[in-house]
Amino acid sequence: MKDSFKHQGLRQKLVEVIKKKGIIDENVLNAIGNVPRHLFMDSGFLDHAYQDKPFPIAAGQTISQPFTVAYQTEKLKVKKGDKILEIGTGSGYQAAVLIEMGAKVYSIERQQALFKKTSKFLPKIGYHAKRLVFGDGYKGLQEDAPFDGIVVTAGAPYVPKPLLEQLKIGGRLVIPVGTDSQRMTVYTRTSEKEFDKEEFDYFRFVPLLEDKN
């Protein structure tokens, strides 16, 4: 499937929608405007690819609402060359947005079917992560730590300690915390043992599951 002028036009409309909802980081908006989201969707949902809504993908997961992806990415404060760990690769859309912004992306997915599909798919459309891993996101990726930023793309009932430990000093963890609905929470590592915590808006994510499946 190609990325047509029509798709590009629809993406620019999506960028305008996200702007109106309060996203101001130009790098985030440009990335959303460049990543061909329709390629990440099952064929039955192609007509909906550039609506600001989440949609089902394989293994009972969803491709996040573009606004949510933009919101989390803006909170990460990504700079070109930053080393970013993503917990929950899913469709690969969030990873593609980060790669588009010049980040070095490491990503963990615990659903094997989804991991296999996305590992093949992302390079095929030109998005090369530093490392895609089949594993338990609660444990992070100690062997590749520390990270400039960590983004969790599923709702966590609590903040996994390994993720805080794997941040660089000055690094940021963006994580939706809660059970029924989740509050977007940002932890910034200010020293070896200290973290600043900021709480933002409420969202609804699929749960972050432990272990591998």
N, C-alpha and C positions, 0 to 999 in steps of 0.2 A: 504493500500500500504506500502511496506517495503522500507527500506533504504539499498540498496544492495552495494556490493563491487564496482560494475560498477558506481553507483551514487557517491560513495566516491571518486573514481578515477577521475570522471568528475569534482567534486568539487575542487580537488587539482589542476587540470588544470586551473580552473577558478581563483583560488588563484594566480597562476603564472601570468595570464593575468592582474589581478588587481595590482600585484606587479610591473609589467612592466609599468603600467600607473602611478606609483609613490606613491602607498600606502606602508608605511614602518612600521606602528605600528603592532608589532607581535600579540598583543592581538586581534586586529581587523581582521587580516588575519586568525588567528586560529578560530575565531568565524565564519567567512565566510566559512572556511573549514569544520566546524562541523555542521552548520545548514542545514538540508535537504530541500533545496529550492524547489525541485520538489513537495514536499507535499503541498506547498502553491499555486500551479498552477492549473488552470482548466485542465482537462484531455487532451483536444485538444492541449495543449502547452507543455506537459510533455517532449517531445523530445528537447525542447528549454530551459529547466529549467536552464542549466548551461552555456548558452551563456550569454555574458555580454550585455544584452539588457533588456529594460522594456517590460512587456507584459500586456494585458488587464486582469482585474479581474471583479468582480461583480460591479454593480452600477456606471458604466461608469468610474471607477478608473483603475489605473495600479499598478502592482507590480514593484517597482523601479528597475532600472538597478543596479546590484550588485556593480559596481564601485561607483555609486552615494551613495548607502547605506554605503559603506566603507569610502568614502570621508567625508560624514557628521559625521559618527561615530568617525573617526580620529580627526576631528576638535573639537568634544566634549571633547576629552581627558578623557575618562571614566576610573575610577579606581573601583576596586571591592568594592561593598557596596555603591557606589554612588546612590543617589536618582535622577532618570531621569524622566522627563515628556516628553512624545511624543505627538505631535499634529498631528493627522491623523493616526489611527491604521492601516487602510487599510487591507491588507491581513494578517498582523501580522508579516511579515518577519523582518522588522526593530526591532520590539519589541523582537523577538526571538534572534536576533544578540546581542542586549543589555543584555538580560537575560543570554545568553551564556557567556558574559563577566563578569557576577557577579553583574550587576546593579540591583537595585530595581526599577522596571518599573511601571510607572503610564501612562496610555494612553487614549486619547480622540478620539472618532470617531463620526462624525455627521450624517453619513448615517446609518439608522437603520438596513437595511438588512445586511450590511457589519458588523456592530457592533455585531448583533446576531450570525452571522456565525463565526466570529473570536473569540468571547467570548467562544464559545463551543470548537472551533478547537484547540486553543493554549494549553489549559491544557491537551487535549486529546493526543497531541504529546509530552507532558512533559515540556512545557514552562509555568511557572506560574508567571503572572504579579502580582504586589501588588494590582493594581486596574485598571480595564477597565471601561471606562465611556462613555455613550451615551450623547453627549453634544456639545456645541459650543467651538471649539478650540481657538477662538479669546479671550475668557474669561479666558483661562487657568484653573487651579484647585486650587483656593485660599485656600480651606480647607485643602489641603495636602502640601501647600507651607511651607517653601522655598525649592527649588530644587538645586542640584549641577549642573545640566545641563538640558536644554530644547532643543529638536530637533523638527523642523517643517518640515513635509514631503510633503508639498504642497507649491505652489508659492503664497506668500502673497504680495498684492499690497503695503502694508505698514507694519511697525512693530507694532503689538498690544501691547499697553502700559502694560496691565496686565501681559504679559509674562516677561517683563523686571522687573516688581515689584516683581514677584514670584521667582526670582533668589536669591540664597544665595550670600553674598559677596564672590567674587572669583569664582562664578558660571558663566557658559557660555551658551548663547543662540545661536544656529546655525539655521539660517533661510534663505531660498532663497527669495530674495526681488525683485519684479518687476512684470510687467504685461505680455508682450509677451514672453520675456525670463527673467530669474531671476539671480541675482548675489548672490552667496553664501556669506552671511555676518555673522560675529561672533561678538557678544557683550559680553564683560566680565565685570561683575559688580566689580568695584574697591572700591566703598564705598557706603554708604546709597543712595547717589544721583548721583553718577558718574559712567559712563560706558566707556570702551574702545571699539572702533568700528574698525573692520578689514574687508576689502572686498577682495574676492577671485575670482574664475572662474565663468563663466556664465553657466547656465543649463536651461533646459526646464522642468517644472513641471506642473502637473494638478493644477488648481487654488484652493486655500484655501477658501472654501465657509463659509459664516457666517450663524448663526442660525442652527437649527436641521432640518433634513429631514426624 
